[in-house]
Amino acid sequence: MSTRSGPLSLIAVVMIGAAHANLAQSADELVRVTLTDKATEEDRSIEGRILVEAADGGLLVEDRSRELWTVTPDQLLSRETLAGEFQPFDGEELGRHLLAQHGDEFTLVETEHYAICTSAGAAYSEWVGKLFERLQRAFLDTWQRAGLELHEPQAPLPAIVFRTKQEYAEFAARDAGPQLADAAGYYSIRTNRIVLYDLTSEAGGASSRSANEIERRLRASPENVATIVHEATHQIAFNCGMHTRYADNPMWLLEGIAMYCETPDLRSGSGWKAIGKLNLPRLNRFRRFSEASRRDDSLLSLIVNEDRFRDPESVADAYAESWALTYFLIRNRREEMVAYLKALSSKPRLRWDSAEDRRQEFVDAFGNVSDLEEDFVRFIRRQGRR
C-alpha cells in the first residue's frame, strides 16, 4: 500500500484451479507435501497442514511458519501424513526460520506475541515490538468490550524490519510486487508477515538510540506511523478470529477496520488509546469526495465488489469511504456490526461471493442500503464540526 492510499495493502494471490463449490476442509494432521515450485522450477517439500482440498486435487497448505501455499494439481508431486499433529512454530523456531531466510546482518527481537527479524538495530526494533504489543492489547480489549469474542494469536506473529528504505523496497518488489516498494510497510496475507523499515533512517542521520528520540523523529511523519499501525491491525485481525485468511472478506471492511485503528498514539506508554479516534485525514478526503463526485449509489458500489480499490483514480476515495462507513456502523449500529463480523469470520476459505451475495449479507445485517445512506451522510457531516 503506498503510504496512505495506494494499491491494496493486503497481498494475497490464490490460484487453485478447482471449482470452489467442491472444496472440502481437512483435519489438522501433520503432512509433508512435495511440489514443483513454479518460480524456481525446483522441487521443494512443505511440512504443515492441509486447510482446503479441492475437487481436482489442488491444495491450500499452511506451513509451520503460518505461510499459505496454493498447490495446483500439476505442481503436486506427493503428499504423506506424518506422526503427530500440526503445531505452528514457537517464537524460537519462528525466529530461526526467519533468520535463515534473511542473512547474517539480521538479528531477532522477541516480545510476548511477536518474532521480529531485523537489520534495523535494537532500539528501533524494540520500539516497534512495544508498539505492536500495545496495539494488540487495545484491539482485543476494544472488540471484546463490544461483544465480539476474539482470542490472542495462537502462535507468535512474524515481522521483518529492514534498516533502510532501499533494502525494504528491493525486498518488497520481489515479495509483493513493485507497487509496494514506495509504501512504508505492508502485511502479506500469504506469508502472514508484516514488512517494514526503520522510518527514522529516512528522516536523516544515524539510527535512533532511544524511544524518545524515535518518537521525536516520527512526529514529523505521522502518516508513516499510521501505515505501521494500519498493517499491524490487519495482522492482528487475521490472527485473533476476526478475519480468515483467503476467505471472501469484503475489502471495505478489512480496510475500514484497519483505518479505525490507525490514528497514531505515540505518547501513551500504558496502552493504545487512539482506537476509534476521529481519523481526520480520511474524514477530510471523504468530504472532498462527497462535494466533488460522490454518486448516489456510492455505498452500494463499495459493498458489492472491489472495483474502486483497483482503480488508481478512485482508490483513495474508496479508502476514505470505507473508513467513514466503518466509523458510522461502529458508532451507530454496534450490535449489528458485531453480528456482521461474527458471520463473516466463519466464512470458508476460497469460496467467493457474488455481488448479490455481498449486498444481501449487508442488508441482512444493517437493512436497506439506500435507507442507511441518509443516516450515514448526516452523521459523517457532523463529525469534526465545532
C-alpha positions in Angstrom: 0.0 0.0 0.0 1.5 3.3 -0.9 1.8 5.2 2.2 -1.8 6.2 2.8 -4.0 5.5 -0.2 -2.3 3.5 -2.9 -2.8 -0.1 -4.2 -4.3 -2.8 -2.0 -2.2 -3.4 1.1 -3.4 -6.9 1.6 -1.2 -9.2 -0.5 -2.8 -12.5 -1.5 -2.6 -14.4 -4.7 -4.8 -17.5 -4.8 -4.7 -19.9 -7.8 -6.1 -23.4 -7.1 -7.9 -24.1 -10.4 -10.7 -26.2 -9.0 -14.4 -25.3 -8.8 -14.7 -23.6 -5.5 -18.1 -25.1 -4.8 -16.5 -28.5 -4.1 -13.8 -27.5 -1.6 -13.5 -29.7 1.5 -11.9 -29.0 4.8 -9.4 -31.5 6.3 -8.3 -32.2 9.8 -5.1 -30.8 11.5 -2.9 -33.7 10.5 0.7 -33.0 10.1 1.6 -33.7 6.4 4.5 -33.3 4.1 3.7 -32.0 0.6 6.3 -32.2 -2.2 5.7 -29.9 -5.1 7.4 -28.2 -8.0 7.9 -24.5 -7.2 6.8 -22.6 -10.3 9.0 -19.6 -9.5 12.2 -21.7 -9.4 11.1 -24.8 -11.3 12.7 -26.8 -8.4 11.1 -29.4 -6.2 10.5 -28.5 -2.6 8.8 -30.1 0.5 6.5 -28.3 2.9 5.5 -29.6 6.3 2.2 -28.3 7.6 -1.5 -28.9 7.5 -4.0 -29.0 4.6 -6.6 -26.3 5.1 -8.5 -27.0 1.9 -8.5 -29.8 -0.7 -10.2 -29.0 -4.0 -12.2 -31.5 -6.0 -9.5 -31.6 -8.7 -6.8 -32.3 -6.1 -5.5 -28.8 -5.6 -4.4 -28.0 -2.0 -4.2 -25.0 0.3 -1.4 -25.8 2.8 -0.4 -23.8 5.9 3.2 -24.5 6.9 4.6 -24.2 10.5 5.5 -20.6 10.0 1.8 -19.9 9.1 2.7 -19.2 5.4 0.0 -20.3 3.0 0.9 -22.3 -0.1 -1.5 -22.9 -3.0 -0.6 -26.1 -4.8 -2.3 -26.8 -8.1 -2.7 -30.4 -9.3 0.1 -30.1 -11.9 2.5 -28.9 -9.1 1.8 -31.7 -6.7 4.4 -34.5 -6.6 3.5 -36.3 -3.4 1.9 -36.0 0.0 2.3 -38.1 3.1 0.9 -38.0 6.6 3.5 -37.6 9.4 3.4 -38.7 13.0 1.8 -36.1 15.4 -0.4 -33.2 14.9 0.3 -29.8 13.3 1.8 -27.3 15.6 2.9 -23.8 14.4 6.5 -22.7 15.2 7.0 -21.3 18.7 8.9 -18.0 19.0 12.4 -19.5 18.9 11.6 -21.8 16.0 10.0 -19.0 14.0 13.0 -16.7 14.7 15.4 -19.3 13.4 13.2 -19.8 10.3 13.1 -16.1 9.6 16.8 -15.5 10.2 17.7 -18.4 7.9 15.8 -16.6 5.1 17.3 -13.1 5.6 21.0 -13.5 6.2 23.7 -12.7 8.8 23.0 -9.0 9.1 19.6 -9.7 10.7 19.0 -10.4 14.4 15.9 -11.5 16.3 13.9 -9.4 18.7 11.2 -11.3 20.6 8.2 -10.0 22.5 5.4 -11.9 24.1 3.5 -12.2 20.8 6.0 -11.3 18.1 9.1 -12.5 16.5 10.9 -9.6 14.7 13.6 -10.4 12.3 15.5 -7.1 11.9 18.5 -5.4 10.5 17.3 -2.0 11.8 19.1 -2.1 15.2 17.9 -3.0 18.7 16.4 0.4 19.7 14.0 0.8 16.7 13.1 -2.9 16.7 12.3 -3.0 20.4 10.2 0.2 19.9 8.3 -1.5 17.1 7.7 -4.6 19.2 6.3 -2.5 22.1 4.0 -0.6 19.7 2.7 -3.9 18.3 2.0 -5.3 21.8 0.2 -2.1 22.9 -1.9 -2.1 19.8 -2.8 -5.8 20.1 -3.9 -5.5 23.7 -6.0 -2.4 22.9 -7.5 -4.1 19.8 -8.6 -7.2 21.7 -9.9 -5.2 24.6 -11.9 -2.8 22.3 -13.7 -5.6 20.5 -14.3 -7.8 23.4 -15.9 -4.9 25.3 -18.1 -4.5 22.1 -19.2 -8.1 22.5 -17.1 -9.8 19.8 -15.3 -12.9 21.2 -11.7 -12.8 19.9 -8.6 -14.6 21.1 -4.9 -13.9 21.4 -2.9 -15.1 18.4 -2.3 -18.8 18.7 1.3 -18.5 17.6 4.0 -15.7 17.5 3.4 -13.2 14.8 6.3 -12.6 12.4 7.6 -9.2 11.3 10.6 -8.2 9.1 12.2 -4.8 9.7 14.8 -3.5 7.3 17.5 -1.0 8.1 16.8 1.3 5.1 14.0 2.1 2.7 16.2 0.9 -0.2 16.6 -2.5 1.3 12.9 -2.7 2.1 12.0 -1.6 -1.4 14.1 -4.2 -3.1 12.6 -7.0 -0.9 9.0 -5.7 -1.3 9.3 -5.6 -5.1 10.3 -9.3 -5.0 7.9 -10.4 -2.3 4.8 -8.5 -3.0 5.2 -6.5 -6.2 6.6 -3.1 -7.3 3.5 -1.2 -6.2 4.6 -1.9 -2.5 8.1 -0.6 -2.9 7.2 3.0 -2.1 5.0 2.1 0.8 6.0 2.5 4.5 5.1 -1.2 5.0 2.6 -3.9 4.2 1.0 -7.1 5.6 1.0 -10.2 3.5 -2.0 -12.5 3.9 0.0 -15.2 2.1 3.1 -15.2 4.5 1.2 -13.7 7.5 4.2 -11.3 7.9 4.4 -7.5 8.4 7.3 -6.0 6.4 8.6 -2.6 7.4 11.8 -0.4 7.5 13.3 2.0 10.0 11.4 5.2 9.4 13.9 7.2 11.4 16.6 6.3 8.9 14.6 8.2 6.3 14.4 11.3 8.5 18.2 11.6 8.2 21.2 10.8 10.4 22.2 7.7 12.3 19.7 5.2 13.7 17.8 6.4 16.7 19.2 5.1 20.1 16.2 5.7 22.4 12.4 5.5 22.3 12.2 9.3 23.0 14.4 10.1 20.0 12.4 7.6 17.8 9.1 9.2 18.7 10.5 12.7 18.2 11.7 11.9 14.7 8.4 10.1 13.8 6.2 13.0 14.8 7.4 14.6 11.6 5.8 11.8 9.5 2.6 10.7 11.3 1.2 9.3 8.1 4.0 6.7 8.0 3.4 5.7 11.6 -0.3 5.3 10.7 0.7 2.9 8.0 2.6 0.7 10.5 -0.4 0.7 12.8 -2.7 0.0 9.8 -0.7 -3.0 8.7 -0.2 -4.3 12.2 -4.0 -4.1 12.7 -4.5 -6.3 9.6 -2.2 -8.9 11.0 -3.9 -8.9 14.4 -7.4 -9.1 12.9 -6.3 -12.1 10.7 -4.8 -13.9 13.7 -7.3 -13.3 16.5 -10.5 -14.7 15.0 -12.0 -11.6 13.3 -11.0 -12.4 9.7 -10.0 -15.6 8.0 -7.1 -15.6 5.5 -8.2 -16.5 1.9 -11.8 -16.2 2.8 -14.1 -13.7 0.9 -13.6 -10.7 3.2 -15.1 -7.5 1.8 -12.3 -5.1 1.1 -14.2 -2.1 2.5 -14.5 -3.9 5.9 -10.8 -5.1 6.0 -9.6 -1.6 5.3 -12.2 0.1 7.4 -11.2 -1.8 10.5 -7.5 -1.0 9.9 -8.3 2.7 9.4 -10.5 2.7 12.5 -7.3 1.9 14.5 -4.6 3.7 12.6 -4.5 7.1 14.3 -1.0 7.2 15.9 -0.8 7.1 19.7 2.9 7.6 20.4 2.6 9.3 23.8 0.7 6.7 25.8 3.1 4.3 27.5 0.3 2.3 29.3 -1.8 1.3 26.3 -3.1 2.3 22.9 -5.8 5.0 23.4 -6.4 6.1 19.8 -8.6 3.2 18.5 -11.8 4.8 17.2 -10.4 8.3 17.4 -11.7 10.5 14.6 -9.4 9.9 11.6 -9.1 13.5 10.2 -7.1 12.7 7.0 -9.7 10.1 6.0 -12.6 12.3 7.1 -11.3 15.3 5.1 -10.7 13.1 2.0 -14.3 11.8 2.2 -15.7 15.3 2.5 -13.8 16.4 -0.7 -15.1 13.3 -2.4 -18.6 14.0 -1.3 -18.5 17.5 -2.5 -16.9 16.7 -5.9 -18.0 13.4 -7.3 -19.7 11.0 -4.9 -22.7 9.2 -6.6 -26.0 8.2 -5.1 -25.0 4.5 -5.4 -21.6 5.0 -3.9 -22.2 2.9 -0.7 -23.6 0.1 -2.8 -20.7 0.0 -5.2 -18.3 -0.1 -2.2 -20.1 -3.0 -0.6 -20.6 -5.3 -3.6 -17.2 -5.5 -5.1 -13.6 -4.2 -5.0 -13.5 -2.4 -8.4 -13.0 1.0 -6.8 -10.0 -0.2 -4.9 -8.3 -1.5 -8.1 -8.7 1.8 -10.0 -5.9 4.4 -9.2 -8.4 7.2 -9.9 -10.8 6.0 -7.2 -8.8 4.1 -4.6 -8.1 7.0 -2.2 -11.8 7.8 -2.1 -12.7 4.2 -1.6 -10.4 4.0 1.4 -11.9 7.2 2.8 -15.5 6.0 2.3 -14.5 2.6 3.9 -13.3 4.4 7.0 -16.4 6.6 7.1 -18.8 3.6 6.8 -16.9 1.6 9.4 -16.8 4.5 11.8 -20.5 5.1 11.3 -21.5 1.5 11.9 -19.4 1.0 15.0 -20.7 4.3 16.5 -24.4 3.9 15.5 -25.0 0.2 14.7 -22.6 -1.6 17.1 -24.7 -4.7 17.8 -25.4 -5.2 14.1 -21.7 -4.6 13.3 -20.6 -7.2 15.8 -23.1 -9.7 14.4 -21.9 -9.0 10.9 -18.3 -9.5 11.9 -19.2 -12.8 13.6 -20.9 -14.0 10.4 -18.0 -13.1 8.1 -15.4 -14.7 10.4 -17.0 -18.1 9.8 -16.8 -17.9 6.0 -14.9 -20.8 4.4 -11.7 -20.3 2.6 -11.6 -20.0 -1.2 -15.3 -19.5 -1.8 -16.1 -16.2 -3.5 -19.4 -14.4 -3.1 -21.3 -12.8 -6.0 -22.1 -9.1 -5.9 -25.7 -10.0 -4.9 -24.4 -12.2 -2.1 -22.4 -9.3 -0.8 -25.3 -7.0 -1.0 -27.7 -9.4 0.8 -25.2 -10.1 3.6 -25.0 -6.3 4.2 -28.8 -5.8 4.0 -29.4 -8.8 6.4 -27.1 -7.1 8.9 -27.9 -3.4 8.5 -31.1 -3.0 6.5 -31.7 -1.4 3.1 -28.6 0.4 1.8 -30.5 3.4 0.4 -32.2 3.9 3.8 -28.9 3.7 5.6 -27.3 6.2 3.2 -29.3 9.1 4.7 -28.3 8.4 8.3 -24.7 7.7 7.2 -24.2 11.0 5.3 -25.9 13.1 8.1 -23.7 11.5 10.8 -20.4 12.0 8.9 -21.2 15.6 8.1 -21.4 16.3 11.8 -18.0 14.8 12.6 -15.2 17.3 13.4 -17.6 20.3 13.5 -17.4 22.6 16.5 
